[in-house]
Amino acid sequence: MIFLLFLATCFLAYSNGANDNFKGVASLLGSRTTTYRTAIVWATVTTFGGSIASIFLAQTLLTKFSGKGLISEQLVGSEYFLLAVALGAGVTIIIATLTGFPVSTTHGLTGAMIGCGLASTGAEVNWSWLGTGFLLPLLSSPILAVVLAAPVYLLLHVVHHRFGTVKDVLGEFPGSSSRNVLDVAHFLSAGAVSCARGLNDTPKIAALLMIVKALNIRWAFAAVAATMAIGGLLNAKKVAETMSFKITPMDHRQAFAANLSTGVLVILASTYGLPVSTTHVSVGSLFGIGLIRRKVNMDVVIAILLSWVLTLPCAALAAGLMFWLITRR
């Protein structure tokens, strides 16, 4: 059972990487700054760095996503519960990935834990703690992203028109052009978002392996980080197309503003143990900039919002079914 739990957790990490890894660098591809191959390699390297950093910086999230406080202590300590959560969330996220929808692993995990609690006795879920500890940060994060991204873009827009090009503002760098300076800043901001994503998501998944006494938690983090990287490298293309091209067209300033806003919010959330979704924040940032420019593909945005609404109940249903099958005598 412990070995199955390890495999199921790695499957969830793979699904997470496939759905999430490209989100931090979507603006690089969407603004034609670089190719898909370069963008996904950069995302993999920086996400892995954030995953390793989470060993030291994200202990609060590790504890929160063990299920303590949300589900009864007896159920939290069960390998059946953890196995069902990993499988239910993993199946939900990989289906969304294969259909090109950027969904939230946080939603998937939360829904899976609820589903297992309901499948257990029907009264194992702390609904009040669910609202304040999980749903409030999840619902508020895309709104905050819209609110932050819009003024950041407007500020960059005003600076550009007031002072001219990047070269006019920062001066001439030896062997570089204003476009090169902006591209470097863009790459750094995308790397910051990817690093923040690794910092925020890795402990959520690694928490499922806390019960494995024979496995040092740092090795659990390493296993999650590695399989997240593999998932992104092998299965990220459909979500990449949605994030890069289907929400709003981007130039370099708009892409930089979206990445800067997303990185700030996700890093702050990870530091303070708030379970926000990088998906919600990054889509919210792109949407905020698209609103300012009046260039948003609302059909795509509505479809993404619908996938967010469905993620939690679908994961709850899948995990509840898995729990019933696993515990059936």
Secondary structure as UniProt FT lines:
FT   HELIX           2..20
FT   HELIX           21..25
FT   HELIX           26..30
FT   TURN            31..32
FT   HELIX           36..57
FT   HELIX           59..64
FT   TURN            65..67
FT   TURN            69..70
FT   HELIX           73..76
FT   HELIX           79..98
FT   TURN            99..100
FT   HELIX           105..120
FT   HELIX           127..130
FT   HELIX           131..135
FT   HELIX           136..163
FT   HELIX           166..170
FT   TURN            174..175
FT   HELIX           178..206
FT   HELIX           207..209
FT   TURN            210..211
FT   TURN            213..214
FT   HELIX           217..235
FT   HELIX           237..241
FT   HELIX           242..246
FT   HELIX           252..271
FT   TURN            272..273
FT   HELIX           278..293
FT   HELIX           298..327
//
